[in-house]
Amino acid sequence: MRQAGRSLPEYFDVRGDGSILDAIRVPDRATEITLQPVRRYGVDAAILFSDIVTPVWAVGFGIDITPGVGPTCDRPFRSADDLQRLRPLDLDADLGFQTETVRNLVAELDVPLIGFAGAPFTLASYLIEGRPSRDYAKCKALMMGQPELWHQLCERLADLAIGTLTAQVEAGASAIQLFDSWAGALRPEHYREYVFPHSSRILSAMGDLGVPRIHFGINTGELLPQIAEAGADVVGVDWRTRLSDARERTGGTVALQGNLDPALLLAPWPVLEREVRRVLDDNGGHPGHIFNLGHGVLPQTDPDQVKRVVELVHDIGRAGR
């Protein structure tokens, strides 16, 4: 889930200091960082080393990733005038570094490469709040109070997502993942009105490219039926919702991805092993399941714990248990 390598010592050696964007924009560095967890863990796919704000940053909106904080904007989105700061992507000029990274990876990998982008609600939350938020108060106020402006903003963010994902697939990515990390902050009826149409448009456009589509959010148990309806082939489930419950809520129409609590990677191995088996048991042998974490690897995670989890899941899978 996300960049599994960010807890690796070799990751920090290559990434260097400063913003994560400094590493993302250098294809050789981004390629190496993407490959590191595949080499170390033997996972079944690679995740492109990038960030959901990359296209917003590339068009010059004025967003950065502050170490220890996350995405920040000195001039947050406030009015229709700010729409002009979200110009259309020029894929070659704006994201040529990312395309080069994808091509490098496809040439080196013997497992599929998963590309990704941020969904409009999650990106909008950073642009409007100006930094990570706990309550999304400014974002929700604009969404509910100025719905026309909200939809205009989301349309532009959806265009950026479609552009960056299309470029990744055309360069060789085998699948894509749409991250709507913070959509769980919404009521189901608000999600339906203000978010669903835009995420659905992105996933529909990706369907035209013929690659598997994964859709993920955190704390989205109440939104799972709509997330499944939006057009993905796979729905990510965080650790708060049982896989069996998620399968019932999605009507068995999609594969599921998840959902070990990443904090459990810090627990003693007997506890971690028990919880990995619990996730697999809860899936009940259903073939539509990708074992994964329920969110990103914590930076303080012991890499040996991750490796043991991968080996355990592979062993159980090969034994057909």
Backbone torsions as a table, in degrees:
resi	resn	phi	psi	omega
1	MET	NA	123.3	-172.8
2	ARG	55.6	-149.3	-177.0
3	GLN	-84.5	96.6	-179.3
4	ALA	-61.8	-19.3	-176.5
5	GLY	-80.3	-2.7	-172.4
6	ARG	-74.2	-3.9	172.5
7	SER	-100.3	3.7	-177.0
8	LEU	-87.7	140.7	176.6
9	PRO	-61.7	-35.3	179.6
10	GLU	-67.7	-24.9	175.7
11	TYR	-62.7	-47.0	-177.8
12	PHE	-69.1	-30.5	177.0
13	ASP	-63.7	-37.7	-176.9
14	VAL	-87.3	-39.9	-175.0
15	ARG	-63.7	-44.8	-177.3
16	GLY	80.8	-173.4	-179.2
17	ASP	-83.8	173.3	175.5
18	GLY	89.3	-165.1	-177.5
19	SER	-70.1	149.3	174.4
20	ILE	-59.4	-27.6	179.7
21	LEU	-64.1	-26.3	178.0
22	ASP	-65.0	-32.2	177.2
23	ALA	-83.8	-37.4	-178.5
24	ILE	-61.5	-36.6	-174.3
25	ARG	-78.7	-2.8	178.5
26	VAL	-109.8	105.1	-172.7
27	PRO	-54.0	-40.8	-178.6
28	ASP	-64.1	-40.1	178.9
29	ARG	-69.2	-44.8	-179.5
30	ALA	-64.7	-36.4	177.1
31	THR	-63.1	-49.5	-178.6
32	GLU	-61.9	-42.0	-178.9
33	ILE	-66.3	-36.7	176.8
34	THR	-64.0	-38.0	-176.3
35	LEU	-75.1	-25.6	-172.0
36	GLN	-56.4	-51.2	-179.6
37	PRO	-68.3	-26.9	177.2
38	VAL	-66.1	-44.1	177.8
39	ARG	-64.2	-45.5	-172.3
40	ARG	-73.0	-41.1	-169.3
41	TYR	-105.1	-21.7	-175.0
42	GLY	69.3	36.2	178.8
43	VAL	-70.7	167.1	-171.7
44	ASP	-89.1	-3.9	177.0
45	ALA	-158.5	158.9	175.6
46	ALA	-105.8	148.2	176.2
47	ILE	-110.5	124.1	179.9
48	LEU	-53.3	130.7	175.2
49	PHE	-77.3	106.2	179.9
50	SER	-160.1	-160.3	176.8
51	ASP	-150.6	154.0	-177.6
52	ILE	-66.1	-21.8	-179.3
53	VAL	-87.9	-1.0	-174.9
54	THR	-53.4	-49.7	-179.8
55	PRO	-66.1	-33.3	177.9
56	VAL	-66.9	-41.3	175.8
57	TRP	-64.4	-40.1	-174.7
58	ALA	-65.9	-30.2	179.9
59	VAL	-87.1	1.3	172.9
60	GLY	85.6	26.8	179.6
61	PHE	-63.9	-31.4	-177.9
62	GLY	105.6	38.5	177.7
63	ILE	-111.1	147.8	176.5
64	ASP	-140.6	171.3	175.8
65	ILE	-114.2	107.4	-177.4
66	THR	-83.8	121.7	179.6
67	PRO	-53.2	132.0	179.4
68	GLY	82.2	-6.0	-179.4
69	VAL	-120.6	-56.6	-175.7
70	GLY	120.8	-162.1	-178.7
71	PRO	-62.6	131.4	179.7
72	THR	-136.1	148.1	176.9
73	CYS	-128.3	127.8	174.3
74	ASP	-71.8	-31.0	178.4
75	ARG	-122.4	87.4	-178.4
76	PRO	-64.2	161.6	177.7
77	PHE	-69.9	126.8	-177.2
78	ARG	-132.6	-27.3	-173.4
79	SER	-150.9	176.2	179.3
80	ALA	-59.7	-27.3	178.7
81	ASP	-60.3	-30.0	-177.6
82	ASP	-73.8	-13.4	176.3
83	LEU	-60.6	-31.4	-178.2
84	GLN	-67.0	-17.5	178.0
85	ARG	-80.2	-4.4	178.0
86	LEU	-112.5	65.2	-178.8
87	ARG	-69.3	163.0	177.4
88	PRO	-62.9	150.5	177.6
89	LEU	-72.3	137.5	163.3
90	ASP	-102.7	101.4	-168.2
91	LEU	-59.0	-40.0	-179.3
92	ASP	-70.1	-47.5	-176.1
93	ALA	-74.6	-38.7	-173.6
94	ASP	-87.9	-37.3	-172.9
95	LEU	-125.9	24.1	178.4
96	GLY	-59.5	-34.8	179.5
97	PHE	-63.4	-38.0	-179.6
98	GLN	-70.0	-41.8	177.7
99	THR	-60.8	-41.4	178.1
100	GLU	-63.3	-41.0	178.4
101	THR	-61.2	-45.8	180.0
102	VAL	-60.6	-44.9	-179.9
103	ARG	-63.5	-40.3	176.1
104	ASN	-57.9	-44.8	-176.2
105	LEU	-68.3	-44.0	179.9
106	VAL	-59.9	-33.8	179.4
107	ALA	-71.2	-26.4	-174.4
108	GLU	-102.2	-29.1	-172.1
109	LEU	-78.3	148.3	169.2
110	ASP	-113.0	14.2	171.6
111	VAL	-127.6	163.0	-179.6
112	PRO	-64.1	152.7	174.1
113	LEU	-107.0	128.2	177.6
114	ILE	-101.5	121.9	172.0
115	GLY	-92.4	170.4	-179.5
116	PHE	-158.8	166.4	175.2
117	ALA	-152.8	164.7	177.3
118	GLY	-89.1	141.7	176.2
119	ALA	-78.1	156.9	-174.1
120	PRO	-56.4	-42.3	-177.2
121	PHE	-62.4	-46.8	-177.4
122	THR	-64.9	-43.4	177.0
123	LEU	-63.9	-43.2	-179.9
124	ALA	-60.8	-34.5	-179.3
125	SER	-62.4	-38.1	177.9
126	TYR	-71.1	-41.1	-177.5
127	LEU	-66.6	-38.0	-176.6
128	ILE	-82.6	-44.8	-179.1
129	GLU	-73.6	-29.4	-178.4
130	GLY	86.8	-4.0	-179.1
131	ARG	-175.3	170.6	175.6
132	PRO	-56.6	144.5	-174.5
133	SER	-129.5	154.4	174.3
134	ARG	-97.4	-26.6	-174.9
135	ASP	-118.3	-12.6	179.1
136	TYR	54.2	34.0	-174.0
137	ALA	-63.5	-47.2	-179.8
138	LYS	-66.2	-39.1	179.6
139	CYS	-63.6	-48.0	-179.6
140	LYS	-66.9	-34.6	179.0
141	ALA	-63.5	-42.9	177.8
142	LEU	-68.9	-41.8	-179.4
143	MET	-58.8	-46.3	-176.7
144	MET	-83.9	-33.7	-174.9
145	GLY	-86.3	-27.6	179.7
146	GLN	-132.5	67.5	-173.1
147	PRO	-60.5	-34.2	-179.9
148	GLU	-64.5	-45.2	178.2
149	LEU	-64.8	-40.0	178.5
150	TRP	-56.5	-49.0	-177.9
151	HIS	-67.7	-33.3	175.3
152	GLN	-63.7	-42.6	177.6
153	LEU	-62.5	-46.7	-177.7
154	CYS	-66.9	-32.4	176.7
155	GLU	-63.4	-40.8	179.1
156	ARG	-68.9	-38.8	179.0
157	LEU	-69.2	-35.1	175.6
158	ALA	-64.5	-39.9	177.1
159	ASP	-60.7	-41.0	178.0
160	LEU	-63.8	-41.5	179.7
161	ALA	-64.8	-44.3	179.5
162	ILE	-61.6	-42.1	179.9
163	GLY	-63.0	-48.6	-176.7
164	THR	-69.6	-37.7	178.5
165	LEU	-68.8	-40.1	178.1
166	THR	-60.7	-43.3	179.1
167	ALA	-62.5	-39.8	179.4
168	GLN	-64.8	-43.6	-179.1
169	VAL	-67.6	-43.2	-179.3
170	GLU	-65.4	-25.2	177.0
171	ALA	-83.6	-9.5	174.4
172	GLY	128.2	-1.1	177.8
173	ALA	-60.3	139.5	-174.4
174	SER	-89.9	-18.7	-178.9
175	ALA	-157.8	165.0	177.8
176	ILE	-132.2	154.9	176.4
177	GLN	-128.9	130.4	176.8
178	LEU	-102.3	115.3	-178.3
179	PHE	-94.0	111.6	168.4
180	ASP	-113.5	65.8	-168.2
181	SER	-54.4	-37.8	-170.7
182	TRP	-106.1	12.5	-179.8
183	ALA	-63.4	-20.9	178.4
184	GLY	-65.1	-7.0	176.9
185	ALA	-78.0	-4.1	-173.3
186	LEU	-106.2	152.0	169.6
187	ARG	-71.1	151.0	-179.1
188	PRO	-55.7	-40.7	-179.1
189	GLU	-69.8	-31.1	176.6
190	HIS	-73.4	-37.9	175.4
191	TYR	-59.1	-45.5	-178.1
192	ARG	-59.5	-42.1	-174.2
193	GLU	-81.6	-39.6	-168.4
194	TYR	-106.5	-16.0	-173.0
195	VAL	-121.8	-47.2	-174.4
196	PHE	-50.6	-46.3	-176.5
197	PRO	-59.7	-35.0	-175.7
198	HIS	-79.0	-42.5	176.2
199	SER	-64.5	-39.7	179.3
200	SER	-61.9	-39.2	179.5
201	ARG	-64.0	-41.5	178.8
202	ILE	-62.4	-48.9	-177.0
203	LEU	-66.5	-34.1	176.0
204	SER	-64.1	-43.4	178.6
205	ALA	-62.4	-37.4	178.6
206	MET	-71.5	-30.3	175.9
207	GLY	-60.7	-33.2	178.3
208	ASP	-65.5	-20.2	-179.7
209	LEU	-89.7	-8.2	173.1
210	GLY	75.9	24.7	177.3
211	VAL	-112.4	152.1	175.8
212	PRO	-59.8	143.3	-176.5
213	ARG	-121.7	128.5	178.5
214	ILE	-112.6	139.2	-178.0
215	HIS	-128.5	125.1	-172.4
216	PHE	-136.0	141.7	170.5
217	GLY	-149.3	164.5	-179.3
218	ILE	-102.3	140.3	177.8
219	ASN	58.4	40.7	-174.9
220	THR	-106.3	23.7	-178.3
221	GLY	-52.7	-40.3	-179.1
222	GLU	-77.1	-12.5	-177.7
223	LEU	-103.3	-3.1	-172.4
224	LEU	-56.3	-39.7	178.0
225	PRO	-59.8	-39.9	179.7
226	GLN	-73.6	-38.7	178.5
227	ILE	-61.2	-40.3	177.2
228	ALA	-66.3	-35.8	-178.6
229	GLU	-71.8	-22.1	-173.0
230	ALA	-66.9	-17.5	173.5
231	GLY	124.7	7.2	179.1
232	ALA	-82.3	158.9	172.9
233	ASP	-89.8	-25.5	-178.1
234	VAL	-132.8	135.7	176.2
235	VAL	-115.0	125.4	176.0
236	GLY	-77.8	140.3	-177.7
237	VAL	-123.8	127.2	177.8
238	ASP	-80.5	-179.8	-170.3
239	TRP	-75.6	-8.1	-176.9
240	ARG	-77.9	-19.4	-175.1
241	THR	-116.5	129.4	176.3
242	ARG	-63.3	144.2	177.5
243	LEU	-60.9	-38.2	179.2
244	SER	-63.0	-39.5	176.4
245	ASP	-68.2	-40.6	179.3
246	ALA	-62.7	-39.7	179.6
247	ARG	-65.5	-37.0	177.6
248	GLU	-67.1	-42.5	-177.6
249	ARG	-69.1	-28.4	179.1
250	THR	-93.2	1.3	175.7
251	GLY	69.3	16.6	-179.2
252	GLY	67.2	19.6	-175.7
253	THR	-88.8	-12.1	-177.0
254	VAL	-135.2	158.8	168.3
255	ALA	-76.0	158.7	-179.4
256	LEU	-116.5	148.7	176.9
257	GLN	-125.8	130.7	176.9
258	GLY	145.3	-163.5	-5.0
259	ASN	-150.2	49.9	178.3
260	LEU	-70.4	134.3	175.5
261	ASP	-63.7	119.9	-177.3
262	PRO	-60.6	-23.9	178.1
263	ALA	-65.9	-24.1	-178.9
264	LEU	-70.2	-15.8	174.8
265	LEU	-66.2	-14.7	177.6
266	LEU	-91.7	-4.4	-178.8
267	ALA	-83.2	163.0	175.0
268	PRO	-57.9	150.7	-174.8
269	TRP	-55.4	-43.0	179.6
270	PRO	-57.6	-37.7	177.5
271	VAL	-68.2	-45.3	-179.2
272	LEU	-63.2	-43.9	179.1
273	GLU	-60.3	-43.3	179.1
274	ARG	-59.8	-41.9	-177.5
275	GLU	-72.5	-34.5	174.7
276	VAL	-62.3	-45.3	178.7
277	ARG	-64.4	-34.0	178.8
278	ARG	-63.3	-43.1	178.4
279	VAL	-60.5	-46.0	-178.5
280	LEU	-66.7	-39.3	177.6
281	ASP	-64.3	-39.1	-179.6
282	ASP	-65.2	-30.9	175.8
283	ASN	-67.5	-25.0	174.3
284	GLY	67.6	28.2	178.4
285	GLY	76.5	9.1	179.9
286	HIS	-64.9	132.7	-176.8
287	PRO	-70.1	-20.1	-178.7
288	GLY	-88.0	64.4	-179.7
289	HIS	-144.9	130.5	171.6
290	ILE	-110.5	112.7	178.0
291	PHE	-67.4	133.7	-180.0
292	ASN	-161.2	177.4	171.7
293	LEU	-79.0	164.3	177.0
294	GLY	-87.0	-1.6	171.3
295	HIS	-171.2	-168.2	-170.5
296	GLY	-70.9	154.9	174.7
297	VAL	-62.1	131.2	176.9
298	LEU	-73.2	140.9	-176.1
299	PRO	-58.8	-28.1	-176.9
300	GLN	-86.3	8.6	-177.6
301	THR	-68.5	137.5	174.4
302	ASP	-73.9	119.3	-179.1
303	PRO	-56.1	-31.0	-179.9
304	ASP	-64.0	-31.0	177.1
305	GLN	-66.2	-42.1	178.4
306	VAL	-62.4	-44.6	-179.4
307	LYS	-61.1	-40.7	179.9
308	ARG	-65.9	-36.7	176.9
309	VAL	-63.8	-47.1	179.5
310	VAL	-58.5	-45.3	-178.6
311	GLU	-64.8	-39.6	179.6
312	LEU	-64.6	-46.4	-179.8
313	VAL	-63.1	-42.0	177.6
314	HIS	-63.3	-42.5	-179.3
315	ASP	-62.9	-44.4	-179.9
316	ILE	-66.6	-40.5	179.9
317	GLY	-64.2	-42.5	-179.6
318	ARG	-67.8	-30.5	179.8
319	ALA	-80.6	-8.3	179.3
320	GLY	71.6	26.0	-178.9
321	ARG	-101.4	NA	NA
